[in-house]
Amino acid sequence: MSENSKKFDNSDEFRNANHALNEYQRRHNLIRKDYELLLELTGLHQNDNDKFDTLFRASLKGFLSLIESDIYGLNQIDPYDGYSDKHSFEDRFKKTFKKICHTWKKEDIIKEFLETKYNRLKSLKIKRDRLIHPKKITDILCASVDDFNELREGFQDYTTMLHSIMNDFYISIELKSLNDFYKLFKE
């Protein structure tokens, strides 16, 4: 087994983690596929201001929704100490990916992302927050090509980081008895 594996010694914990990993992957892939299509459609409508603005705003909200779903899913597999959905986005993002990268021995990936790419994600998060909690008309963003490019690059940065983490990412179990083996298959 790879060194990039979290080993369980309890069949219930392993089964729960395996279920959580499968659910996370299925949910992420479905949302990501939809999101990629939304980005493509947004790009096709850059010359129609009304459609471009609407699609850009949907894309901005969708990107952060994808990340929120990933944070939740990864914490079902290997939660950071004291994990709560009530923590700030920044805390959940950093603590989740630091924990996952520590467990799977990939600390360099999140360190590099936080040092070089995280500011773009923070900027997009601020824009998304203004959009979903508008206080003035300018909070309902009118898209520019620069804004759209920032969003596409932010998505690409995040996707590259996440794929690097998930490459060679395994869970395993160390069975101590035949009884542990049978527990794996109980309902």
LOMILO-981883 format. One record per residue (C-alpha): residue number from 1; chain; residue in three letters; x, y negated, z. Coordinates in Angstrom, 2 decimals. Each point is the difference from the previous one (the first is absolute). Layout:
REM residues N
<r nr="NUM" kette="A" rest="ala" c1="X" c2="Y" c3="Z"/>
...
END
This chain:
REM residues 187
<r nr="1" kette="A" rest="met" c1="0.00" c2="0.00" c3="0.00"/>
<r nr="2" kette="A" rest="ser" c1="1.14" c2="-3.53" c3="-0.70"/>
<r nr="3" kette="A" rest="glu" c1="1.45" c2="-2.21" c3="2.71"/>
<r nr="4" kette="A" rest="asn" c1="-2.83" c2="-2.36" c3="-0.96"/>
<r nr="5" kette="A" rest="ser" c1="-2.53" c2="2.13" c3="1.82"/>
<r nr="6" kette="A" rest="lys" c1="-1.93" c2="-0.44" c3="3.20"/>
<r nr="7" kette="A" rest="lys" c1="-0.05" c2="3.30" c3="1.81"/>
<r nr="8" kette="A" rest="phe" c1="-2.90" c2="0.98" c3="2.23"/>
<r nr="9" kette="A" rest="asp" c1="0.06" c2="2.78" c3="2.55"/>
<r nr="10" kette="A" rest="asn" c1="-3.74" c2="-0.05" c3="0.65"/>
<r nr="11" kette="A" rest="ser" c1="-2.33" c2="1.48" c3="-2.61"/>
<r nr="12" kette="A" rest="asp" c1="-2.86" c2="-2.40" c3="0.81"/>
<r nr="13" kette="A" rest="glu" c1="2.26" c2="-3.04" c3="-0.39"/>
<r nr="14" kette="A" rest="phe" c1="1.42" c2="1.39" c3="-3.24"/>
<r nr="15" kette="A" rest="arg" c1="-3.47" c2="0.72" c3="-1.39"/>
<r nr="16" kette="A" rest="asn" c1="-1.21" c2="-3.50" c3="0.94"/>
<r nr="17" kette="A" rest="ala" c1="3.08" c2="-1.62" c3="-1.53"/>
<r nr="18" kette="A" rest="asn" c1="-0.36" c2="2.08" c3="-3.16"/>
<r nr="19" kette="A" rest="his" c1="-3.66" c2="-0.99" c3="-0.31"/>
<r nr="20" kette="A" rest="ala" c1="0.87" c2="-3.67" c3="0.62"/>
<r nr="21" kette="A" rest="leu" c1="2.78" c2="0.13" c3="-2.62"/>
<r nr="22" kette="A" rest="asn" c1="-2.32" c2="1.52" c3="-2.60"/>
<r nr="23" kette="A" rest="glu" c1="-2.74" c2="-2.56" c3="0.74"/>
<r nr="24" kette="A" rest="tyr" c1="2.51" c2="-2.84" c3="-0.13"/>
<r nr="25" kette="A" rest="gln" c1="1.39" c2="1.12" c3="-3.37"/>
<r nr="26" kette="A" rest="arg" c1="-3.44" c2="0.48" c3="-1.55"/>
<r nr="27" kette="A" rest="arg" c1="-1.24" c2="-3.39" c3="1.26"/>
<r nr="28" kette="A" rest="his" c1="3.17" c2="-1.84" c3="-1.03"/>
<r nr="29" kette="A" rest="asn" c1="0.01" c2="1.50" c3="-3.49"/>
<r nr="30" kette="A" rest="leu" c1="-3.66" c2="-0.86" c3="-0.59"/>
<r nr="31" kette="A" rest="ile" c1="0.36" c2="-3.60" c3="1.23"/>
<r nr="32" kette="A" rest="arg" c1="3.30" c2="-0.48" c3="-1.85"/>
<r nr="33" kette="A" rest="lys" c1="-1.48" c2="1.25" c3="-3.27"/>
<r nr="34" kette="A" rest="asp" c1="-2.94" c2="-2.41" c3="0.32"/>
<r nr="35" kette="A" rest="tyr" c1="2.35" c2="-2.80" c3="0.95"/>
<r nr="36" kette="A" rest="glu" c1="2.30" c2="0.55" c3="-2.97"/>
<r nr="37" kette="A" rest="leu" c1="-3.00" c2="-0.21" c3="-2.32"/>
<r nr="38" kette="A" rest="leu" c1="-1.16" c2="-3.19" c3="1.73"/>
<r nr="39" kette="A" rest="leu" c1="3.45" c2="-1.56" c3="-0.49"/>
<r nr="40" kette="A" rest="glu" c1="-0.05" c2="0.99" c3="-3.66"/>
<r nr="41" kette="A" rest="leu" c1="-3.45" c2="-1.53" c3="-0.50"/>
<r nr="42" kette="A" rest="thr" c1="1.06" c2="-3.17" c3="1.79"/>
<r nr="43" kette="A" rest="gly" c1="2.98" c2="-0.35" c3="-2.31"/>
<r nr="44" kette="A" rest="leu" c1="-2.20" c2="0.42" c3="-3.06"/>
<r nr="45" kette="A" rest="his" c1="-2.16" c2="-2.98" c3="1.03"/>
<r nr="46" kette="A" rest="gln" c1="2.70" c2="-2.61" c3="0.59"/>
<r nr="47" kette="A" rest="asn" c1="-1.51" c2="-2.20" c3="-2.71"/>
<r nr="48" kette="A" rest="asp" c1="-3.51" c2="-0.02" c3="1.52"/>
<r nr="49" kette="A" rest="asn" c1="0.22" c2="-2.08" c3="3.19"/>
<r nr="50" kette="A" rest="asp" c1="-3.23" c2="1.21" c3="1.59"/>
<r nr="51" kette="A" rest="lys" c1="0.76" c2="3.69" c3="-0.53"/>
<r nr="52" kette="A" rest="phe" c1="3.68" c2="-0.45" c3="0.85"/>
<r nr="53" kette="A" rest="asp" c1="-0.78" c2="-1.79" c3="3.29"/>
<r nr="54" kette="A" rest="thr" c1="-2.59" c2="2.59" c3="0.99"/>
<r nr="55" kette="A" rest="leu" c1="2.17" c2="2.97" c3="-0.90"/>
<r nr="56" kette="A" rest="phe" c1="3.05" c2="-1.56" c3="1.66"/>
<r nr="57" kette="A" rest="arg" c1="-1.90" c2="-0.51" c3="3.26"/>
<r nr="58" kette="A" rest="ala" c1="-1.25" c2="3.60" c3="-0.14"/>
<r nr="59" kette="A" rest="ser" c1="3.56" c2="1.18" c3="-0.70"/>
<r nr="60" kette="A" rest="leu" c1="1.40" c2="-1.94" c3="2.91"/>
<r nr="61" kette="A" rest="lys" c1="-2.57" c2="1.48" c3="2.38"/>
<r nr="62" kette="A" rest="gly" c1="0.47" c2="3.47" c3="-1.49"/>
<r nr="63" kette="A" rest="phe" c1="3.76" c2="-0.01" c3="0.47"/>
<r nr="64" kette="A" rest="leu" c1="-0.24" c2="-0.70" c3="3.71"/>
<r nr="65" kette="A" rest="ser" c1="-2.78" c2="2.58" c3="0.32"/>
<r nr="66" kette="A" rest="leu" c1="2.31" c2="2.60" c3="-1.50"/>
<r nr="67" kette="A" rest="ile" c1="2.71" c2="-0.86" c3="2.52"/>
<r nr="68" kette="A" rest="glu" c1="-2.48" c2="0.03" c3="2.90"/>
<r nr="69" kette="A" rest="ser" c1="-1.15" c2="3.47" c3="-1.07"/>
<r nr="70" kette="A" rest="asp" c1="3.60" c2="1.19" c3="-0.20"/>
<r nr="71" kette="A" rest="ile" c1="0.80" c2="-1.36" c3="3.45"/>
<r nr="72" kette="A" rest="tyr" c1="-3.01" c2="1.81" c3="1.45"/>
<r nr="73" kette="A" rest="gly" c1="0.83" c2="3.25" c3="-1.81"/>
<r nr="74" kette="A" rest="leu" c1="3.66" c2="0.05" c3="0.98"/>
<r nr="75" kette="A" rest="asn" c1="-0.95" c2="-0.59" c3="3.63"/>
<r nr="76" kette="A" rest="gln" c1="-2.25" c2="3.05" c3="-0.14"/>
<r nr="77" kette="A" rest="ile" c1="3.07" c2="2.04" c3="-0.96"/>
<r nr="78" kette="A" rest="asp" c1="2.60" c2="-1.54" c3="2.33"/>
<r nr="79" kette="A" rest="pro" c1="-1.28" c2="-2.94" c3="2.06"/>
<r nr="80" kette="A" rest="tyr" c1="2.25" c2="-2.61" c3="1.52"/>
<r nr="81" kette="A" rest="asp" c1="-0.24" c2="-0.36" c3="3.79"/>
<r nr="82" kette="A" rest="gly" c1="-3.19" c2="-1.81" c3="0.94"/>
<r nr="83" kette="A" rest="tyr" c1="-1.35" c2="-0.12" c3="-3.56"/>
<r nr="84" kette="A" rest="ser" c1="-3.27" c2="-1.91" c3="-0.30"/>
<r nr="85" kette="A" rest="asp" c1="-1.90" c2="-1.33" c3="-3.00"/>
<r nr="86" kette="A" rest="lys" c1="-0.47" c2="-3.13" c3="2.09"/>
<r nr="87" kette="A" rest="his" c1="3.69" c2="-0.90" c3="-0.20"/>
<r nr="88" kette="A" rest="ser" c1="0.93" c2="-2.74" c3="-2.46"/>
<r nr="89" kette="A" rest="phe" c1="0.68" c2="1.02" c3="-3.58"/>
<r nr="90" kette="A" rest="glu" c1="3.67" c2="-0.96" c3="0.37"/>
<r nr="91" kette="A" rest="asp" c1="0.44" c2="2.10" c3="3.14"/>
<r nr="92" kette="A" rest="arg" c1="-1.81" c2="2.99" c3="-1.47"/>
<r nr="93" kette="A" rest="phe" c1="1.93" c2="-0.22" c3="-3.28"/>
<r nr="94" kette="A" rest="lys" c1="3.44" c2="-0.29" c3="1.58"/>
<r nr="95" kette="A" rest="lys" c1="-0.57" c2="2.49" c3="2.82"/>
<r nr="96" kette="A" rest="thr" c1="-1.65" c2="2.56" c3="-2.28"/>
<r nr="97" kette="A" rest="phe" c1="2.71" c2="-0.01" c3="-2.63"/>
<r nr="98" kette="A" rest="lys" c1="2.83" c2="-0.19" c3="2.52"/>
<r nr="99" kette="A" rest="lys" c1="-1.47" c2="3.01" c3="1.83"/>
<r nr="100" kette="A" rest="ile" c1="-0.58" c2="2.01" c3="-3.19"/>
<r nr="101" kette="A" rest="cys" c1="3.46" c2="-0.85" c3="-1.32"/>
<r nr="102" kette="A" rest="his" c1="1.61" c2="0.89" c3="3.34"/>
<r nr="103" kette="A" rest="thr" c1="-1.78" c2="3.36" c3="0.19"/>
<r nr="104" kette="A" rest="trp" c1="0.84" c2="0.91" c3="-3.60"/>
<r nr="105" kette="A" rest="lys" c1="3.54" c2="-1.47" c3="0.20"/>
<r nr="106" kette="A" rest="lys" c1="-0.60" c2="-2.74" c3="-2.56"/>
<r nr="107" kette="A" rest="glu" c1="0.67" c2="-3.11" c3="2.07"/>
<r nr="108" kette="A" rest="asp" c1="2.04" c2="-1.59" c3="-2.77"/>
<r nr="109" kette="A" rest="ile" c1="-3.10" c2="-0.19" c3="-2.24"/>
<r nr="110" kette="A" rest="ile" c1="-2.12" c2="-2.07" c3="2.37"/>
<r nr="111" kette="A" rest="lys" c1="2.99" c2="-2.07" c3="1.10"/>
<r nr="112" kette="A" rest="glu" c1="0.70" c2="-0.99" c3="-3.62"/>
<r nr="113" kette="A" rest="phe" c1="-3.69" c2="-0.72" c3="-0.67"/>
<r nr="114" kette="A" rest="leu" c1="-0.37" c2="-2.19" c3="3.08"/>
<r nr="115" kette="A" rest="glu" c1="3.19" c2="-1.91" c3="-0.81"/>
<r nr="116" kette="A" rest="thr" c1="-0.66" c2="-0.58" c3="-3.71"/>
<r nr="117" kette="A" rest="lys" c1="-3.69" c2="0.52" c3="-0.87"/>
<r nr="118" kette="A" rest="tyr" c1="-2.09" c2="-0.58" c3="3.10"/>
<r nr="119" kette="A" rest="asn" c1="-0.25" c2="-3.79" c3="-0.35"/>
<r nr="120" kette="A" rest="arg" c1="-1.91" c2="0.42" c3="-3.29"/>
<r nr="121" kette="A" rest="leu" c1="-2.41" c2="2.40" c3="1.73"/>
<r nr="122" kette="A" rest="lys" c1="-0.47" c2="-2.50" c3="2.84"/>
<r nr="123" kette="A" rest="ser" c1="-0.75" c2="-2.76" c3="-2.50"/>
<r nr="124" kette="A" rest="leu" c1="-2.60" c2="2.18" c3="-1.72"/>
<r nr="125" kette="A" rest="lys" c1="-1.53" c2="0.91" c3="3.37"/>
<r nr="126" kette="A" rest="ile" c1="-0.36" c2="-3.68" c3="0.91"/>
<r nr="127" kette="A" rest="lys" c1="-1.75" c2="-0.69" c3="-3.33"/>
<r nr="128" kette="A" rest="arg" c1="-2.28" c2="3.00" c3="0.51"/>
<r nr="129" kette="A" rest="asp" c1="-0.88" c2="-1.16" c3="3.53"/>
<r nr="130" kette="A" rest="arg" c1="-0.92" c2="-3.47" c3="-1.26"/>
<r nr="131" kette="A" rest="leu" c1="-2.09" c2="1.60" c3="-2.72"/>
<r nr="132" kette="A" rest="ile" c1="-2.00" c2="2.29" c3="2.28"/>
<r nr="133" kette="A" rest="his" c1="-0.39" c2="-2.63" c3="2.75"/>
<r nr="134" kette="A" rest="pro" c1="-0.39" c2="-3.22" c3="-2.03"/>
<r nr="135" kette="A" rest="lys" c1="-0.12" c2="-3.26" c3="1.92"/>
<r nr="136" kette="A" rest="lys" c1="0.07" c2="-2.26" c3="-3.04"/>
<r nr="137" kette="A" rest="ile" c1="-0.67" c2="0.38" c3="-3.71"/>
<r nr="138" kette="A" rest="thr" c1="3.72" c2="0.21" c3="-0.85"/>
<r nr="139" kette="A" rest="asp" c1="0.24" c2="3.18" c3="2.09"/>
<r nr="140" kette="A" rest="ile" c1="-2.03" c2="1.71" c3="-2.75"/>
<r nr="141" kette="A" rest="leu" c1="3.03" c2="0.25" c3="-2.22"/>
<r nr="142" kette="A" rest="cys" c1="0.14" c2="-0.92" c3="-3.64"/>
<r nr="143" kette="A" rest="ala" c1="2.54" c2="2.33" c3="-1.53"/>
<r nr="144" kette="A" rest="ser" c1="3.10" c2="-1.02" c3="-1.84"/>
<r nr="145" kette="A" rest="val" c1="2.25" c2="2.22" c3="-2.06"/>
<r nr="146" kette="A" rest="asp" c1="2.67" c2="-0.52" c3="2.67"/>
<r nr="147" kette="A" rest="asp" c1="-2.40" c2="1.16" c3="2.72"/>
<r nr="148" kette="A" rest="phe" c1="-0.90" c2="3.05" c3="-2.05"/>
<r nr="149" kette="A" rest="asn" c1="3.66" c2="0.82" c3="-0.67"/>
<r nr="150" kette="A" rest="glu" c1="0.75" c2="-0.34" c3="3.72"/>
<r nr="151" kette="A" rest="leu" c1="-2.81" c2="2.47" c3="0.71"/>
<r nr="152" kette="A" rest="arg" c1="1.19" c2="2.49" c3="-2.62"/>
<r nr="153" kette="A" rest="glu" c1="3.58" c2="-0.24" c3="1.28"/>
<r nr="154" kette="A" rest="gly" c1="-1.20" c2="0.42" c3="3.60"/>
<r nr="155" kette="A" rest="phe" c1="-1.92" c2="3.11" c3="-1.00"/>
<r nr="156" kette="A" rest="gln" c1="3.03" c2="1.36" c3="-1.86"/>
<r nr="157" kette="A" rest="asp" c1="2.28" c2="-0.71" c3="3.00"/>
<r nr="158" kette="A" rest="tyr" c1="-2.39" c2="1.76" c3="2.34"/>
<r nr="159" kette="A" rest="thr" c1="-0.54" c2="2.95" c3="-2.35"/>
<r nr="160" kette="A" rest="thr" c1="3.74" c2="0.48" c3="-0.49"/>
<r nr="161" kette="A" rest="met" c1="0.58" c2="-0.08" c3="3.76"/>
<r nr="162" kette="A" rest="leu" c1="-2.85" c2="2.41" c3="0.73"/>
<r nr="163" kette="A" rest="his" c1="1.02" c2="2.46" c3="-2.72"/>
<r nr="164" kette="A" rest="ser" c1="3.57" c2="-0.02" c3="1.35"/>
<r nr="165" kette="A" rest="ile" c1="-1.32" c2="0.87" c3="3.44"/>
<r nr="166" kette="A" rest="met" c1="-2.41" c2="2.69" c3="-1.22"/>
<r nr="167" kette="A" rest="asn" c1="2.59" c2="1.68" c3="-2.24"/>
<r nr="168" kette="A" rest="asp" c1="1.34" c2="3.05" c3="1.87"/>
<r nr="169" kette="A" rest="phe" c1="-2.58" c2="-0.50" c3="2.80"/>
<r nr="170" kette="A" rest="tyr" c1="-1.06" c2="3.19" c3="1.75"/>
<r nr="171" kette="A" rest="ile" c1="-1.55" c2="1.36" c3="3.14"/>
<r nr="172" kette="A" rest="ser" c1="0.80" c2="3.46" c3="1.34"/>
<r nr="173" kette="A" rest="ile" c1="-0.69" c2="2.23" c3="2.95"/>
<r nr="174" kette="A" rest="glu" c1="2.26" c2="2.11" c3="2.13"/>
<r nr="175" kette="A" rest="leu" c1="-1.95" c2="3.03" c3="1.14"/>
<r nr="176" kette="A" rest="lys" c1="1.06" c2="1.50" c3="3.30"/>
<r nr="177" kette="A" rest="ser" c1="-2.23" c2="3.06" c3="-0.07"/>
<r nr="178" kette="A" rest="leu" c1="-2.31" c2="2.07" c3="-2.14"/>
<r nr="179" kette="A" rest="asn" c1="-2.87" c2="-1.56" c3="1.92"/>
<r nr="180" kette="A" rest="asp" c1="1.12" c2="-3.44" c3="-1.28"/>
<r nr="181" kette="A" rest="phe" c1="-0.14" c2="1.38" c3="-3.53"/>
<r nr="182" kette="A" rest="tyr" c1="-3.59" c2="1.19" c3="0.47"/>
<r nr="183" kette="A" rest="lys" c1="-1.01" c2="-3.37" c3="1.47"/>
<r nr="184" kette="A" rest="leu" c1="0.96" c2="-1.65" c3="-3.29"/>
<r nr="185" kette="A" rest="phe" c1="-2.87" c2="1.76" c3="-1.73"/>
<r nr="186" kette="A" rest="lys" c1="-2.71" c2="-0.40" c3="2.59"/>
<r nr="187" kette="A" rest="glu" c1="-3.01" c2="-2.11" c3="-0.94"/>
END
